[in-house]
Amino acid sequence: MRRLLLLSSVLALALALALPLSAADWPQFMGPNRDGVWAEAGILKTFPEGGPKVLWRAPVGGGYAGPAVAGGKVYVADKVLKSGATDPKDPFAGNKGPTPAAERVLCLDARTGKELWKDEYDVAYKVQYPAGPRCTPLVHEGKVYALGAMGDLRKLDAATGKLEWAKNLPKECGAEVPVWGFAGHPLVHKNLLVCVVGGPDGVVRAFDKDSGKEVWAALHAPQPGYNSPALIQAGGVTQLVVWTPKELAGLNPDTGKVYWSVPLEPGYGMSIMVPRKDGNLLYAGGTGNVGVVVQLDPAKPAATEVWRHKGAPTAKVGVYPVNMTPFVEGGVLYGADQSGVFRAVELATGNRLWATFKPVFGKDLPDDFKGGSSGTAFVVKNADRYFLFNEVGELIVAKLTPQGYEELGKAKLLDPTLPAGVAKRQVVWSHPAFADKCVFARNDKEVVCASLAE
């Protein structure tokens, strides 16, 4: 009996230790595979009356960086102003600084929101839209990699917050701080940490993730842009696809060797969306109504153009997002266009299938609505439905099909806190995380955790 009780205790302990590892994590921007797919089961089909149950709220500073969730912890990057400092009311006036501030990485308990540790360092902000960091922390093998708006790249221990190495990219790489700050989310490939940096040696840099030493640099452009690279399988190899303000390219992620490239120049250097692949087709597009679809060669790392749009303001094909990445499935792109309208577009041809403002602004608007420039809704798929987190702080459950948009439920999670665009409407522009059957979202005042368990 004593042996049986001892065995039961050991099994219970082992199960308790295993539970955090079995929970689905969201360790980086756009999820585990950087594709906007949430694979966790047991998720609600729509919201109960009154919306999903809010489990906790915790205070944070400013920033566009979404949360990352791993191992029962939430990691959030933010900015706090120094005593007496103020941000400009006009977001376009931010680069007249510098404004004394501190950037931080906060580690919170995913169950309670309690702060476990924080990493903090001084920084002088001199960018437009100076609310805070743009990049979601990346959690990998017990480490956290964080990139701040002014180019501070730091490696931290995920359990304790201990700093392991730090680099200031403008100083070490000769890169200029982009007008809207460093915004390309870092990516891990094998032992490399890949970042969009800029500088005379190359826009894209790979660093040894353990030591921080630079391994390779590739691609050249007048400015680095704001793209978050992605890894794809095509032509029998793993390719790193990157969109700079000059070109869309496929690289060897081990060496930086360029396999192929096609020109693609957005307005204002705003190469932002993550290139999206469906079958052998790959798309990137954005500001200025520019976009291109390439067909990836299945036998070798090469690409040929299928169609492109070159920037006519009266675009009648494609979708050209500003600061979100469309979801692609079954040959159809679903995303928010430059005007703020949400579209479904046939990937192979660019043909527009339907459009509505409802996912972005939470309501129907007239077709000729002009006040939604850069309108944003982040799209994540779970099972047969989608979760859309829009810029007015609403979480929506919906069906997206080539035939239309079907809203299944909507709930307000956060108040919009950031001024945006010429109209200076208030927005939330941070990608949420989905993990542990919950959604984690933030604005410039708080991070919220709400249950999405069925």
N, C-alpha and C positions, 0 to 999 in steps of 0.2 A: 504493500500500500504506500509506504514511504517513497519507494522508487517510482511508483506511478505518479504520486503527487509531485515529486521532483521533476519527472519527465514533463508533466503538464505545465509546470512553472517555466521550464526551459522553453517549451514550445510557445507558450504565451508571450514570453519575453522576445523570442525570435520573431514572432508575428508582429509584435509592437514595433520592433526595430525595422521590420521590412515595410510596414505600412507607408512611411514617408517616401520610400523608394518606388512604391507601386503607383503613387499618385501621379497624374499627368502634370508635367512642368511646362512652363512657358519661358525658356531661359534667354530669349533674345527677341529682337524686333521681328514681328510677324510670325512668331512661334518656333517650335522645335526645328522645323525644316525650312523656316523662312519663306513659307508659301501661303500663310494665312489659313491653314487648315487646323482645326481643333478636333482631335481624334477621340477625345474622352467620351465614354458612353454614359447613359443615365442622365442626360441633360433634358430639361423641360422643353416642351413643344411650343408653349406660349406662356405668358406671364399670368400669375394669379391676380385677382382683383387688388388694386393698390400697388402692383409692381412686385418685383423680386424682393425677398427679404434682405435688408441691409444688415450685414454682420458687424461691420465697424467702419468708422471714419477716423483718419489720422491727419494731423496738420502737416503740410509740406510748403516749401517755397515755390518760386516760379519755375516754369520750364515747359518745353514741348516734348520732353523725353517720356515715353510711356514706361510703365513698370515692367520688370522682369520677375518671374516667380520660379524658384527652384529650391527643392529640398525643404519645403515648409517655410521659406523666407521670401520676402518681397524686397526688391531692390529698386530704388527710385533716385534719379539724379535731379537736383534742383539748384536754385540760386537764391541767396539771401543778400540783401543790400547791407553795406556797412552803415553804421550810425550816421545819420544826417544826409545820406545819399538818396537820390530819387531817380527813378526811371523817367524818360520823357513821355509825355502823354501821346505824342505822335509817334507811332512805331517806326515810321520812315526816318525819324530824326535821331535814331539810336547811335549812328556811327559818328556823331559829333562829340562823343564822350571824351576821355574814358570815364566810366562810372565805377567807383570802388565797390567790390562785392566779394562774396565767397561762393564757390561752387561746392556742392556736397554730393556724396552718395550715401543715402540712408538705407539701412537694413532693418526691416520690420518683421515681426512675427506674423506669418500669413493667417493665423487663426484669430489673433487679437488686435493686430495693428500696433502693438507695443514696439517701441524702438529698441533694437538690440545693439546696434553700433552705428557710427557714422564716420565717414572720411571727409575732411574739410580742408580746403586750401584757398588762399587769396587769389583773386583774379580781377583785372581791370577790363570791364566790358566796353567794347567799341564796335558794336555791330548794330544793324537795323533789326527791329523786332528783338529787343534785348531781354526778353522775359527770363531766359535761362537756358540750360543745356538742351540740345536737340536730340541726342542719341540715347536710346534705351541701353542700359547696362547689359553686357553680355556675360552670362554665367557659364563657365566651362571647366569641368574637372576640378571643382572646388575653388576656382578663382573667378574674380570679377574684373572685367575690362571695361573701363569707362572713358569716354571721349567728351570733353567739355566744348562749349561753344567757341572758345578762344584757342583751341588746339591743345589742351592739356590731356595727354593720354596716360592713364594710370592702371596698374595691375594691383589688385587687392586680394587678400585672402577672404574667401566667401564666408567663412565661419567667424572670423575675428575682425575683419576690416583692416588688418595690418597691411601697410604699403610695401609692395615688393619691388616695384620700379615705377619710374615716372619719366615722361618725355614731354617737352614742349615742342610740338611739331613745327610751328613757324621758326623757332630758333634753330632747331636741329636739322631741319630739312630745307630751310630757305624758302618756306612757303608763306604766301600772304594769307591773312585771315580773310575768308570770303565775306562778301557784303552781309550775308545773313548767317555768318558763323559756320563752323564745322558741323555738318549735318548728316554725313554718310555714316550709317551704322556699321561698325567694324564686324568682321566675319572671321571665323576660325576655320582653317583648312590644315589638317594634320598638325604640324608643329608651328604653323604660321598664323599670325594675326594680320589680316588684310584690311587696309584703310585707304580711303580717298583723302589725299593729303595735298598734292600740288608741289610746286617747286621746280627748279631747273632739271632735276634728274628724272622726274616723272610724276604724273598725277596720282597713280596708284602705287602704294608701297606695301611690301610684306615685311613684317618684323618677326623675329623669333619670339614666340609667345612666352617663353620662359625667361629669356634674358632682356628682351626689348631691342636687340641688335637688328639693324636693317639687313634684309636678305636680298631683296630685289626691288627695283623700281621700273615702271613701265608706263607708256602712253604719255603724250604731251598735248597740252591745250593751254590757251591763254589764261584760263582760270580753272580751278579744280571741279567746280560744280558741287552738287549735293546728293549724288547718287549713292545708293546702298547696293554693293555688288551682290551677285548671287552665284551659286554653284549649280550647274546643270550637267546632265549626261547627254552627250550628243557626239556623233561621229566616232563612236567607240572609245571615247575618253571623257574624263571630267573636265569641264570648261568653266572658267571664271568669266562671267559676262558682266561688263561694266559699260555704263553710259556716261561719257564725259561731255562737256559742252561742245565738243568737236565731233565725236563719233560714238557709235555703238560697236563694241568689240568683244571678241571671244579670246581668252588668254589661257595659256598653260598655268594653272595655279601654283605649280611647284617652282617655276622659273620666271614667270612673267612674259614668256615668249608670246607674241601676238599670232594667233591662228588666222584671224580674219577681222575685218572691220568694214563698216559702211558709214558714210558721213551722216550726221544728225545733229544740227545746231539749233537748240532751243533759244527762245528769247531770254535775255538777261543772264545767260549762263545757267539757267535753271533746269539742269538735267537732274531730275529728282526720282521719279518712280523706279521701283525695282523692275528690271526687264522680266517679262512673263512669258513662259513657254507652255505650249500645248501641242502635243505630238511633235512634229518637226518644225513647227512655226514659233517664232520668237518676236515679241513686240516691245517697243519702247516709244513713248511720246509724251508731249507735255506743252508747256507754255509757248505761246506763239502759234498754236495749232500745227505743230510739227510732229510727225510720227512715221515709223517705218516697221514693216513686217518683213522678216527674212525667213527663208527656208533653210534649215540646218541639214547639211549633207549627212545621211545616215551612215556612210562608209568611212568618212574622214572628217577632221575638224575644219569645216569650211561652211560658208553661207552665201546665198544669193538672194537678191531682193525679190519680194513678191509684189508689194505695193508700198507707196509712201505718199504722205501729204506734206506740202512744203510751206504751209503757213498762211494760206488765204483766210482772212477773217470770217468769211462766209462759208466755213467748212461744212460740207454736207456728208462727210464720211468720217469714221473713226471716233475715238474719245481721247481727249487731251487733258489729263489730270494735272493739277498743280502740286499738291502736297499729299496725295494718297496714291496707293498702288492698286490698280484694278484687279479683280479676281477673274481668272479665266478657267472655263470648264466647258467641255463639249463643243469647242470651237467658238465660244462666245465670250467676249469681254464684258464685265459689269463694273462700271466705275463712274466717279463724279467728274464731269467735264470742267474745263476752265471757267465756264459761265456759272457753274454751280448746279447744273442739271445732271441728274443721274441717268446714265445711258446703258443700253445693251447693244453691243456691236459685234457683227460677224467678223471673226478674226481674219479669215482667209481673204475677204474682199473689202473690209472696212464699212460695209453696209450697216446703217443704223436701223435697229429693229424697234426700239421704243425709247421713250424718255419721260422722266417725271422729276419734279423738284422735291417730292415728298420725303425720300430717304435722307436728304441733306438738311432740310429746314423743318422737317416734321409736319409739313402741311402742303396742300396743293397751292401752286402759284401759277399765274398766267404764263403762257408760252413765251411772251415777250418780256418777262421779268429781267431787269437789268442790274439788280442790286446784289447779286450772289457771286461776284468775282472770287475765285479761289475757293468756292464752296466745297466742303469736305465731309465725307462719310467713310470711315474705315470698315472694310468688309472681311469677315471671317466666316468660314463654313464649318458647320457641325452637322454630321449625318446628312439629312435631306433638306436642311434649311440653313439660313444665313443669319448671323448677328451683325448688325450695322450700328456702329457708334458714331453719331453725327455731331456736327459742330455746335449744336445748341445743347449738348449734354444728354441726349436721349439715346437709350439702347433699344434697338428695334429687332424683333424676330420677323423674318420674311422668307418668302419663297421667291427666288429669282430664276426665271426660265426665259427661253427665247420668245415666249408669247407675252410675258408681262411681269409686273411687280405685284405681289400679293402680300400685304402686311398682316401678320398674325398677332402681333402684340407690340406695345410701345411703353417705355417707362423712363421717367426722368431720373438720372443718376447724379448729375452735377450741374451747377450753374456755369454758363460761359463767362470767362473772366478776362479774356485777352482782346484788345482792340485789333481789328484786322481790316486791311484794305483801305481804299480811299473813303468809303462810307463809314469806316471805323465801327462796324458792328462788333458785338462781343462774341467770342468763339471759344471752343475747346478744340485744340488741334494736337492731341496726343493719342497715340495708338494704345488701346487697352490691352491687357493680358487676360488670358482665359486658362485657368488651372484649378485643380482641386474642386471641380464642379462650381467654380465661382468666376465672376468677372472682377477684375481689378482695373480701376480707371482713375485718372487724376486731372485736376485743373491747377491753377496757381495758388490754391489755398489748402487743398486737401486731397487725399487719396481715399477712395471708397472701395470696399469689398462687399459684393452682393452675391447671395447664393443663386445658382442657376440649376441646382439639383432637381431632378424630376420628382 
